[in-house]
Amino acid sequence: MTEDTSVQEDQTKAGERRARGEFVRGVSGFRHAIGDADFPPEPGRYHLFVALNCPWCHRVTLARSLLGLRDSITMDVAFPNRTGDDDPAGQNLWEFSPDRRASLTGAPLPECTLDTGTGLGLRLAKEIYRREGSEEQSLPILYDRRAGRIVNNESAEILRMLDAHAGALGAATDRVRLYPDDPTLRDEIDALNERIYTAINNGAYKAGFSSDQEVYAAAFDAYFETLACLEALLSDGRPFLTGDSFTEADLRLFPTLYRHDPVYYLRMKLNGARILDYPHLWRWICGVYALPGVAKSGSLIHCRQGYFGRSWNGVVPLGPISPMPYPDAYLHPELAGPGA
């Protein structure tokens, strides 16, 4: 079966590529769907385990908010830094620990929670997987509270199924449609998803986490070439990537660009330009940020803490502060100047 490279990376010779220094994202192992016989679409049945610093989790928190599912799908939030080498369970594990203090703020992060989804008060995401015989440890997790089972841990599939079954899950009738029925529009969304995933979403990680200079350079070039193409697409004044309506393509682009200026510009070595330097993309990101529920679906404090708190010395940068701090800057489309 051909891999959908808008959902997951081609795994051809993945081991060899990693050995040469390339970052190769793994494949999610739980691929059930709401709507399968074992997982009927019902309000109050499903739960999300997420980390707000993770862009893949950000996709599903955005979908949950924009589809009006905050009341019918419950959610737990992990601390943005994973466990250290002094943890008895091991290092680099997602932890539900609301009392942990963030080095950036010197205090616990109010969004972080205990595990309320399994009913067992588990501390680690890995423990949720181990109950099903898996050694995976990634977030997000879509979990069936009634069956006590993991449904899916692939973010692209989770947001698609939430959209498809939003009404049965308890969403309002006037919600957005992320993947409308129009086949022509679906083709346009699919094409955008393919390029955005390869060059932007996953491309940011290839630039930031690959240790090979040529791999980094290729990812850097593809990232900024794609930003230029998206800038040109938006230059006709359309508010969203496919026209007048917000779709899944916008949702999948937003988490990466939301992180670009305050985090990825430094952490992922993507210092070719800021999003603020692209007037039409800046207008777009401000427009998305202004949609109801979007601002509360993510946290740049979690992002800064999660990315820089895991860097070599754990010190979290305080900027940028010019022209103003983020995310406040996203409330000001005029910052990009008259070209927007």
Phi, psi and omega per residue, in radians:
M1 nan 2.309 3.132
T2 -1.250 2.339 3.131
E3 -1.280 2.451 3.046
D4 -1.433 1.813 -3.041
T5 -1.389 0.067 2.918
S6 -1.576 -0.124 3.139
V7 -1.958 -0.786 -3.111
Q8 -2.496 2.745 -3.082
E9 -1.359 2.548 3.031
D10 -0.999 2.206 -3.065
Q11 -1.673 0.165 -3.137
T12 -0.989 2.163 3.125
K13 0.894 0.699 -3.075
A14 -1.041 -0.724 -3.130
G15 -1.080 -0.781 3.127
E16 -1.113 -0.705 -3.122
R17 -1.150 -0.725 3.096
R18 -1.106 -0.699 -3.139
A19 -1.094 -0.499 3.109
R20 -1.464 -0.054 3.086
G21 1.836 0.112 3.134
E22 -1.511 2.406 2.982
F23 -1.349 2.145 3.109
V24 -2.190 1.998 -3.123
R25 -1.219 2.377 3.137
G26 -1.320 3.097 -3.097
V27 -1.817 2.322 3.101
S28 -1.213 2.440 -3.001
G29 -1.679 -0.281 -3.108
F30 -1.871 1.961 -2.971
R31 -2.263 0.554 2.993
H32 -1.257 3.010 -3.100
A33 -2.426 2.502 2.900
I34 -1.046 2.274 -3.021
G35 1.911 -0.339 2.961
D36 -1.128 2.809 -3.095
A37 -0.987 -0.638 -3.105
D38 -1.425 -0.205 -3.026
F39 -2.326 1.252 -3.119
P40 -1.196 2.601 3.104
P41 -1.338 1.879 -3.099
E42 -2.419 2.397 3.069
P43 -1.079 2.458 3.051
G44 1.423 0.004 -3.067
R45 -1.555 -0.526 -2.920
Y46 -1.906 2.730 -3.020
H47 -2.479 2.554 3.088
L48 -2.015 2.378 2.936
F49 -1.894 2.145 -3.039
V50 -2.446 2.942 2.912
A51 -2.230 2.231 -3.005
L52 -1.268 -0.291 3.055
N53 -1.385 -0.308 -3.048
C54 -1.459 2.153 -3.124
P55 -1.168 -0.481 3.122
W56 -1.235 -0.673 3.022
C57 -1.158 -0.645 -3.128
H58 -1.028 -0.599 3.072
R59 -0.959 -0.832 -3.028
V60 -1.363 -0.535 3.057
T61 -1.190 -0.616 3.046
L62 -1.109 -0.811 3.138
A63 -1.062 -0.768 3.128
R64 -1.004 -0.732 -3.130
S65 -1.306 -0.857 -3.035
L66 -1.199 -0.451 3.122
L67 -1.564 -0.007 3.113
G68 1.273 0.663 -3.065
L69 -1.931 0.207 -3.095
R70 -1.090 -0.588 -3.120
D71 -1.434 -0.393 -3.047
S72 -1.842 -0.249 3.049
I73 -2.120 1.980 -3.120
T74 -1.365 2.928 -3.017
M75 -2.692 2.459 2.983
D76 -2.054 2.589 -3.046
V77 -2.136 2.177 3.102
A78 -1.393 2.767 3.021
F79 -1.189 2.466 -3.025
P80 -1.186 -0.492 3.019
N81 -1.547 2.404 3.108
R82 -1.441 3.103 -3.100
T83 -1.130 2.667 3.122
G84 -1.667 -3.096 -3.092
D85 -1.287 -0.087 3.085
D86 -1.655 0.030 -3.122
D87 -1.386 2.336 -3.107
P88 -1.077 -0.429 3.132
A89 -1.499 -0.196 -3.107
G90 2.045 3.006 -3.105
Q91 -1.727 2.868 3.021
N92 1.196 0.605 -3.130
L93 -1.989 2.415 3.062
W94 -1.172 2.344 -3.025
E95 -2.268 2.351 3.035
F96 -1.640 1.709 -2.965
S97 -2.572 1.443 -3.051
P98 -1.166 -0.229 -3.135
D99 -1.557 -0.170 3.107
R100 -1.099 2.478 -3.129
R101 -1.705 2.388 3.093
A102 -1.476 2.342 3.112
S103 -1.135 -0.487 -3.134
L104 -1.171 -0.690 -3.057
T105 -1.875 -0.317 -3.069
G106 1.295 0.226 -3.066
A107 -2.535 2.857 3.009
P108 -1.054 2.692 3.104
L109 -1.631 2.127 -2.971
P110 -1.119 -0.368 -3.133
E111 -1.337 -0.359 -3.055
C112 -1.259 2.531 -3.044
T113 -2.320 2.945 2.846
L114 -1.375 3.001 2.993
D115 -1.311 1.955 3.049
T116 -1.927 -0.051 -3.027
G117 -1.462 -0.662 -3.067
T118 -1.482 -0.336 -3.027
G119 1.386 0.085 -3.073
L120 -1.959 -0.114 -3.139
G121 1.095 0.716 -3.127
L122 -1.215 2.540 -3.098
R123 -1.531 -0.593 -2.996
L124 -2.043 2.491 3.024
A125 -1.021 -0.604 -3.126
K126 -1.039 -0.562 3.133
E127 -1.193 -0.517 3.078
I128 -1.144 -0.755 3.108
Y129 -1.171 -0.733 -3.076
R130 -1.107 -0.464 3.077
R131 -1.122 -0.316 3.095
E132 -1.945 0.283 3.068
G133 1.333 0.360 -3.110
S134 -1.946 2.592 3.058
E135 -1.783 0.211 3.049
E136 -1.161 2.880 -3.139
Q137 -2.625 0.239 -3.008
S138 -1.460 2.780 2.957
L139 -2.097 2.636 0.167
P140 -1.429 2.845 2.990
I141 -2.200 2.235 2.928
L142 -1.682 2.140 -2.944
Y143 -2.164 2.418 3.061
D144 -1.623 1.872 -3.076
R145 -1.135 -0.642 -3.057
R146 -1.301 -0.699 3.134
A147 -1.484 -0.291 -3.071
G148 1.146 0.700 -3.061
R149 -2.360 2.644 2.980
I150 -1.338 2.272 3.075
V151 -1.541 -0.914 -2.988
N152 -2.781 2.553 3.045
N153 -2.286 0.471 3.042
E154 -1.914 1.965 -2.965
S155 -1.046 -0.688 -3.113
A156 -1.087 -0.652 3.133
E157 -1.328 -0.601 3.137
I158 -1.105 -0.837 -3.090
L159 -1.187 -0.558 3.093
R160 -1.153 -0.736 -3.126
M161 -1.279 -0.553 3.061
L162 -1.105 -0.695 3.105
D163 -1.158 -0.786 -3.075
A164 -1.120 -0.581 -3.046
H165 -2.007 0.348 -3.021
A166 -1.012 -0.739 -3.122
G167 -1.066 -0.836 -3.136
A168 -1.190 -0.430 3.123
L169 -1.448 -0.163 3.052
G170 2.035 0.219 -3.122
A171 -1.324 2.754 3.060
A172 -1.233 2.722 -3.096
T173 -1.272 -0.364 -3.095
D174 -1.666 0.402 -3.111
R175 -1.225 2.915 2.994
V176 -1.260 2.760 2.972
R177 -1.962 2.011 -3.094
L178 -1.308 -0.565 -3.088
Y179 -2.356 1.365 -3.040
P180 -1.080 2.869 -3.055
D181 -1.273 -0.338 -3.110
D182 -1.036 2.033 -3.072
P183 -1.111 -0.597 3.119
T184 -1.145 -0.745 3.111
L185 -1.167 -0.663 3.088
R186 -1.076 -0.712 3.101
D187 -1.072 -0.706 3.138
E188 -1.148 -0.751 3.107
I189 -1.100 -0.775 -3.129
D190 -1.060 -0.730 -3.139
A191 -1.153 -0.722 3.087
L192 -1.129 -0.773 3.132
N193 -0.986 -0.758 -3.118
E194 -1.026 -0.866 -3.092
R195 -1.248 -0.719 -3.112
I196 -1.118 -0.755 3.128
Y197 -1.087 -0.870 -3.019
T198 -1.165 -0.840 -2.992
A199 -1.628 -0.517 -3.036
I200 -1.839 -1.128 -3.058
N201 -1.066 -1.048 3.135
N202 -1.385 -0.505 3.131
G203 -1.074 -0.613 3.100
A204 -1.076 -0.675 3.132
Y205 -1.270 -0.610 3.080
K206 -1.136 -0.665 3.093
A207 -1.194 -0.762 -3.016
G208 -1.423 -0.510 -2.972
F209 -2.081 -0.033 3.016
S210 -1.443 2.509 -3.101
S211 -1.799 0.171 3.118
D212 -1.819 2.211 -3.061
Q213 -1.068 -0.688 -3.117
E214 -1.206 -0.681 3.086
V215 -1.102 -0.779 3.104
Y216 -1.033 -0.825 -3.088
A217 -1.092 -0.713 3.121
A218 -1.139 -0.721 3.117
A219 -1.162 -0.736 3.089
F220 -0.993 -0.872 -3.107
D221 -1.092 -0.788 -3.113
A222 -1.131 -0.656 3.141
Y223 -1.063 -0.882 -3.066
F224 -1.354 -0.493 2.998
E225 -1.094 -0.699 -3.137
T226 -1.247 -0.663 3.040
L227 -1.022 -0.719 3.131
A228 -1.121 -0.694 3.106
C229 -1.143 -0.714 3.119
L230 -1.191 -0.643 3.055
E231 -1.043 -0.765 3.120
A232 -1.139 -0.688 3.127
L233 -1.046 -0.698 -3.086
L234 -1.459 -0.091 -3.029
S235 -1.231 -0.216 3.102
D236 -1.455 0.055 3.074
G237 1.652 -0.027 3.121
R238 -1.072 2.489 -3.127
P239 -1.349 -0.465 -3.085
F240 -2.300 2.976 -2.967
L241 -1.095 -0.609 -3.117
T242 -1.776 0.063 3.139
G243 2.356 -2.244 -3.024
D244 -1.490 -0.253 -3.040
S245 -1.984 2.414 3.029
F246 -1.220 2.303 -3.127
T247 -2.321 -3.104 3.121
E248 -1.005 -0.563 3.131
A249 -1.093 -0.731 3.085
D250 -1.128 -0.741 -3.122
L251 -1.083 -0.685 -3.089
R252 -1.330 -0.464 3.092
L253 -1.365 -0.641 -2.959
F254 -1.008 -0.820 -3.062
P255 -1.018 -0.633 3.125
T256 -1.243 -0.821 -3.092
L257 -1.227 -0.528 3.035
Y258 -1.014 -0.603 -3.123
R259 -1.546 -0.226 -2.922
H260 -1.095 -1.062 -3.042
D261 -1.090 -0.840 -3.069
P262 -1.435 -0.290 -3.051
V263 -2.272 -1.052 -2.957
Y264 -1.202 -0.521 3.111
Y265 -0.911 -0.713 3.086
L266 -1.623 -1.003 -2.924
R267 -1.147 -0.635 -3.119
M268 -1.721 0.155 3.104
K269 1.040 0.560 -3.135
L270 -1.766 1.024 -3.005
N271 -1.681 0.452 3.095
G272 -1.215 -0.608 -3.142
A273 -2.988 2.822 3.000
R274 -1.618 2.814 2.989
I275 -1.113 -0.562 3.089
L276 -1.016 -0.392 3.122
D277 -1.416 -0.098 3.099
Y278 -1.950 1.735 -3.009
P279 -0.970 -0.717 -3.067
H280 -1.343 -0.675 3.042
L281 -1.142 -0.636 3.101
W282 -1.125 -0.768 3.070
R283 -1.036 -0.717 3.132
W284 -1.097 -0.848 -3.073
I285 -1.133 -0.640 3.082
C286 -1.163 -0.648 3.104
G287 -1.151 -0.708 3.096
V288 -1.175 -0.755 -3.123
Y289 -1.056 -0.503 -3.125
A290 -1.384 -0.203 3.141
L291 -1.141 2.515 -3.118
P292 -0.984 2.235 3.075
G293 1.609 -0.263 -3.056
V294 -1.232 -0.824 -3.083
A295 -1.022 -0.633 -3.103
K296 -1.465 -0.029 -3.112
S297 -1.555 -0.107 3.139
G298 -2.507 3.090 -3.140
S299 -2.686 2.064 3.075
L300 -1.284 -0.379 3.007
I301 -1.119 -0.795 3.080
H302 -1.096 -0.705 -3.129
C303 -1.110 -0.861 3.140
R304 -1.051 -0.818 -3.123
Q305 -1.087 -0.755 -3.059
G306 -1.231 -0.723 -3.108
Y307 -1.399 -0.916 -3.071
F308 -1.386 -0.482 3.121
G309 -1.172 -0.262 3.091
R310 -1.807 0.074 3.131
S311 -1.343 -3.115 -2.898
W312 -1.036 -0.593 -3.137
N313 -2.045 0.008 3.056
G314 1.294 0.107 -3.132
V315 -1.468 2.304 -3.069
V316 -1.777 2.107 3.104
P317 -1.048 2.591 -3.088
L318 -1.639 -0.305 -3.091
G319 -1.571 -2.954 -0.035
P320 -1.337 2.675 3.117
I321 -2.092 -0.016 3.123
S322 -2.146 2.296 0.070
P323 -1.313 -0.250 3.015
M324 -2.909 2.854 -3.131
P325 -1.133 2.698 3.036
Y326 -1.732 2.521 0.182
P327 -1.560 0.076 3.139
D328 -0.966 -0.566 -3.134
A329 -1.021 -0.509 -3.111
Y330 -1.242 -0.119 3.044
L331 -1.549 0.056 -3.007
H332 -2.289 1.426 3.115
P333 -1.075 -0.401 -3.109
E334 -1.219 -0.222 -3.125
L335 -1.091 -0.449 -3.128
A336 -1.369 -0.117 3.083
G337 1.599 -3.107 -3.018
P338 -1.163 -0.314 3.140
G339 -1.108 -0.353 3.127
A340 -1.414 nan nan
